[in-house]
Amino acid sequence: MKGALDWGRLLAALLVIAIHTSPLGSFNAEADFVLTRIVARLAVPFFMLCSGYFLLGEAGAAPGRFRRFAHKTLLLYAGASLLYLPLNLYAGHWQGLGLADWLRLLLFDGAFYHLWYLPAVLLGAGLLVICRRLSWKCQLGLAAALYLLGLLGDSYYGLLAYLPPLQTAYQAMFQLFSYTRNGLFYAPLFLLLGAMLHQRPAALTGRNFWLNMTGLATALLCLLAEGLLLHRLGWQRHDSMYLALPVAMWFLFRLALSLPLSPAAALRPLAAWVYILHPAVLVAWRGLAKAVGWQAWLLDNSLIRYAAVCMLSMAAALVCQKLFDKMRQIY
């Protein structure tokens, strides 16, 4: 009955591509903001709820299970970092970096802009494993407090103008990491919500389905209103964290768990590959468009750009997964 989670991962990966390609950017800036800076912000929390559900729910955050997860995630992070090494060197992103800068990149920001997710999920899950002996209420209170602190460094950053001492403290924190959307403030809450939903499976009844639909619709309306208001106020330093986002994710995940879809195991690695590979595909697409002189069609038309990156990323993901499977059989 967890097939919706497998399909949801793939849809989440496509939403992440939308964030980085702005599908509606050449048509309407306001609509593109709603899509990429509000609606698509559901994508990464969905990945994290899935991780929390399977990693921390059933096993009760067992350290042994976390060690296996950490080992696989670190290998993936190392491989992805090596993949993007040429792009980083070509763009000069790593020129003049000191030891503190390297630590910030590897522990919080990611070796490439989308790779922040991997250290974030590791750090967030590690924190919850450390706190595993606390009650669910205590863990939820701690994770929610961290998330609220993160909000002030993200979408609610404008509030700090009225709180000078806090503004100074956040400026000091931003010497350690570029965003509060990281494994310390952002990840623990969504991982914990996933684990809690494993402990409280949604009953597959019509009543619960409509309750989840109503809750999700209400939360999404609040999320849209919140995102647009904060944008108009000019408070956002970044736009990954909203007050309504965890509520929307709670109902969305409950709804996904209630859908009678069979597991689709093949989609799990596919979604991960799409997430990892899409920035490289975007760079290749830009190079191709410039090489053939069709920038007006292939780049300036944001919808074509988005569709092409999605399709090519999925094709590249399928190829990489097949090669990986063959290598695993050999070794």
GISUL-V761349 format. One record per residue. N is the residue number from 1. RES is the residue in one small letter. SS is DSSP state (hx for helix, st for strand, lp for the rest). PHI is phi in degrees with one decimal (999 if undefined). Layout:
# GISUL-V761349
N,RES,SS,PHI
N,RES,SS,PHI
This chain:
# GISUL-V761349
1,m,lp,999
2,k,lp,-102.1
3,g,hx,-63.4
4,a,hx,-63.4
5,l,hx,-68.2
6,d,hx,-67.1
7,w,hx,-66.7
8,g,hx,-63.2
9,r,hx,-60.2
10,l,hx,-66.0
11,l,hx,-62.3
12,a,hx,-63.8
13,a,hx,-62.2
14,l,hx,-68.4
15,l,hx,-68.7
16,v,hx,-63.2
17,i,hx,-60.5
18,a,hx,-60.2
19,i,hx,-58.8
20,h,hx,-93.9
21,t,hx,-124.6
22,s,lp,51.2
23,p,lp,-57.1
24,l,lp,-103.4
25,g,lp,-60.6
26,s,lp,-86.4
27,f,lp,-112.2
28,n,lp,-156.3
29,a,hx,-64.8
30,e,hx,-66.9
31,a,hx,-64.1
32,d,hx,-66.7
33,f,hx,-62.5
34,v,hx,-60.7
35,l,hx,-68.1
36,t,hx,-89.6
37,r,hx,-105.3
38,i,lp,-125.9
39,v,hx,-62.7
40,a,hx,-69.8
41,r,hx,-71.9
42,l,hx,-75.0
43,a,hx,-66.5
44,v,hx,-64.3
45,p,hx,-58.5
46,f,hx,-63.7
47,f,hx,-57.0
48,m,hx,-70.6
49,l,hx,-63.7
50,c,hx,-61.4
51,s,hx,-62.7
52,g,hx,-64.4
53,y,hx,-62.8
54,f,hx,-87.0
55,l,hx,-85.2
56,l,hx,-104.1
57,g,hx,-77.7
58,e,lp,-66.4
59,a,lp,-87.7
60,g,lp,61.3
61,a,lp,60.4
62,a,lp,-62.2
63,p,hx,-57.1
64,g,hx,-61.6
65,r,hx,-66.1
66,f,hx,-64.4
67,r,hx,-61.8
68,r,hx,-65.6
69,f,hx,-62.8
70,a,hx,-63.5
71,h,hx,-61.6
72,k,hx,-65.9
73,t,hx,-68.4
74,l,hx,-64.9
75,l,hx,-63.3
76,l,hx,-64.3
77,y,hx,-64.6
78,a,hx,-64.3
79,g,hx,-63.9
80,a,hx,-66.0
81,s,hx,-64.5
82,l,hx,-65.9
83,l,hx,-59.2
84,y,lp,-94.3
85,l,hx,-57.9
86,p,hx,-59.6
87,l,hx,-65.2
88,n,hx,-63.3
89,l,hx,-67.2
90,y,hx,-63.8
91,a,hx,-80.6
92,g,lp,72.5
93,h,lp,-66.3
94,w,lp,-105.3
95,q,lp,-71.0
96,g,lp,70.4
97,l,lp,-83.1
98,g,lp,-92.8
99,l,hx,-60.3
100,a,hx,-62.3
101,d,hx,-65.9
102,w,hx,-64.6
103,l,hx,-63.8
104,r,hx,-62.3
105,l,hx,-64.6
106,l,hx,-73.6
107,l,hx,-90.7
108,f,hx,-129.0
109,d,hx,-82.5
110,g,lp,91.1
111,a,lp,-70.2
112,f,lp,-139.9
113,y,lp,-59.7
114,h,lp,-91.1
115,l,lp,-81.8
116,w,hx,-57.8
117,y,hx,-59.6
118,l,hx,-67.1
119,p,hx,-65.1
120,a,hx,-66.1
121,v,hx,-69.5
122,l,hx,-67.7
123,l,hx,-65.3
124,g,hx,-63.3
125,a,hx,-66.4
126,g,hx,-61.4
127,l,hx,-62.2
128,l,hx,-70.8
129,v,hx,-64.6
130,i,hx,-61.1
131,c,lp,-93.3
132,r,lp,-63.3
133,r,lp,-83.4
134,l,lp,-74.9
135,s,lp,-69.1
136,w,hx,-59.2
137,k,hx,-64.8
138,c,hx,-65.7
139,q,hx,-62.5
140,l,hx,-65.5
141,g,hx,-62.4
142,l,hx,-66.1
143,a,hx,-64.5
144,a,hx,-66.9
145,a,hx,-63.3
146,l,hx,-63.4
147,y,hx,-64.6
148,l,hx,-63.8
149,l,hx,-63.4
150,g,hx,-66.2
151,l,hx,-56.4
152,l,hx,-68.9
153,g,lp,-98.0
154,d,lp,-125.8
155,s,lp,-72.1
156,y,lp,-105.7
157,y,hx,-61.2
158,g,hx,-61.2
159,l,hx,-63.7
160,l,hx,-66.6
161,a,hx,-62.4
162,y,hx,-94.7
163,l,lp,-132.5
164,p,hx,-53.5
165,p,hx,-61.5
166,l,hx,-66.8
167,q,hx,-61.5
168,t,hx,-64.6
169,a,hx,-64.1
170,y,hx,-69.3
171,q,hx,-62.1
172,a,hx,-66.5
173,m,hx,-63.6
174,f,lp,-72.8
175,q,lp,-78.7
176,l,lp,-91.1
177,f,lp,-150.4
178,s,lp,-78.8
179,y,lp,-137.6
180,t,lp,-81.1
181,r,lp,-76.1
182,n,lp,-149.8
183,g,lp,-72.5
184,l,lp,-88.7
185,f,lp,-101.6
186,y,lp,-95.5
187,a,hx,-69.2
188,p,hx,-55.8
189,l,hx,-64.1
190,f,hx,-70.3
191,l,hx,-62.6
192,l,hx,-68.1
193,l,hx,-61.0
194,g,hx,-62.4
195,a,hx,-64.1
196,m,hx,-65.4
197,l,hx,-71.1
198,h,hx,-70.1
199,q,hx,-76.1
200,r,lp,-126.2
201,p,lp,-61.5
202,a,lp,-69.5
203,a,lp,-66.6
204,l,lp,-85.3
205,t,lp,-122.3
206,g,hx,-59.8
207,r,hx,-62.8
208,n,hx,-66.5
209,f,hx,-60.1
210,w,hx,-72.4
211,l,hx,-62.8
212,n,hx,-67.0
213,m,hx,-62.9
214,t,hx,-65.2
215,g,hx,-62.9
216,l,hx,-66.5
217,a,hx,-60.8
218,t,hx,-64.8
219,a,hx,-64.4
220,l,hx,-67.6
221,l,hx,-62.9
222,c,hx,-64.2
223,l,hx,-63.7
224,l,hx,-62.7
225,a,hx,-62.9
226,e,hx,-63.6
227,g,hx,-62.8
228,l,hx,-67.3
229,l,hx,-64.0
230,l,hx,-64.0
231,h,hx,-64.5
232,r,hx,-65.5
233,l,hx,-72.4
234,g,lp,73.6
235,w,lp,-84.8
236,q,lp,-78.5
237,r,lp,-82.5
238,h,lp,-142.9
239,d,lp,-137.0
240,s,lp,-96.7
241,m,lp,-120.5
242,y,lp,-132.8
243,l,hx,-63.4
244,a,hx,-79.8
245,l,hx,-63.6
246,p,hx,-61.5
247,v,hx,-65.4
248,a,hx,-61.0
249,m,hx,-67.7
250,w,hx,-60.0
251,f,hx,-72.7
252,l,hx,-63.0
253,f,hx,-70.6
254,r,hx,-60.4
255,l,hx,-63.9
256,a,hx,-61.4
257,l,hx,-66.9
258,s,hx,-86.0
259,l,lp,-78.7
260,p,lp,-81.4
261,l,lp,-111.4
262,s,lp,-73.9
263,p,lp,-57.0
264,a,lp,-124.1
265,a,lp,-59.5
266,a,hx,-64.9
267,l,hx,-76.4
268,r,hx,-65.0
269,p,hx,-67.8
270,l,hx,-61.4
271,a,hx,-62.2
272,a,hx,-64.6
273,w,hx,-63.7
274,v,hx,-59.9
275,y,hx,-61.0
276,i,hx,-69.5
277,l,hx,-88.2
278,h,hx,-61.0
279,p,hx,-64.4
280,a,hx,-65.3
281,v,hx,-64.7
282,l,hx,-62.5
283,v,hx,-62.3
284,a,hx,-63.5
285,w,hx,-64.4
286,r,hx,-62.9
287,g,hx,-62.6
288,l,hx,-64.1
289,a,hx,-60.8
290,k,hx,-71.4
291,a,hx,-65.8
292,v,hx,-93.1
293,g,lp,74.8
294,w,lp,-110.8
295,q,hx,-59.4
296,a,hx,-61.2
297,w,hx,-90.8
298,l,hx,-87.1
299,l,lp,-114.3
300,d,lp,-68.3
301,n,lp,-82.7
302,s,hx,-66.4
303,l,hx,-71.0
304,i,hx,-63.0
305,r,hx,-58.8
306,y,hx,-64.3
307,a,hx,-61.4
308,a,hx,-65.3
309,v,hx,-65.6
310,c,hx,-62.3
311,m,hx,-65.7
312,l,hx,-68.6
313,s,hx,-65.4
314,m,hx,-67.7
315,a,hx,-64.4
316,a,hx,-63.9
317,a,hx,-64.5
318,l,hx,-64.2
319,v,hx,-63.4
320,c,hx,-63.1
321,q,hx,-65.5
322,k,hx,-64.8
323,l,hx,-62.6
324,f,hx,-64.4
325,d,hx,-64.4
326,k,hx,-66.2
327,m,hx,-63.5
328,r,hx,-66.6
329,q,hx,-67.0
330,i,hx,-72.4
331,y,lp,-99.3
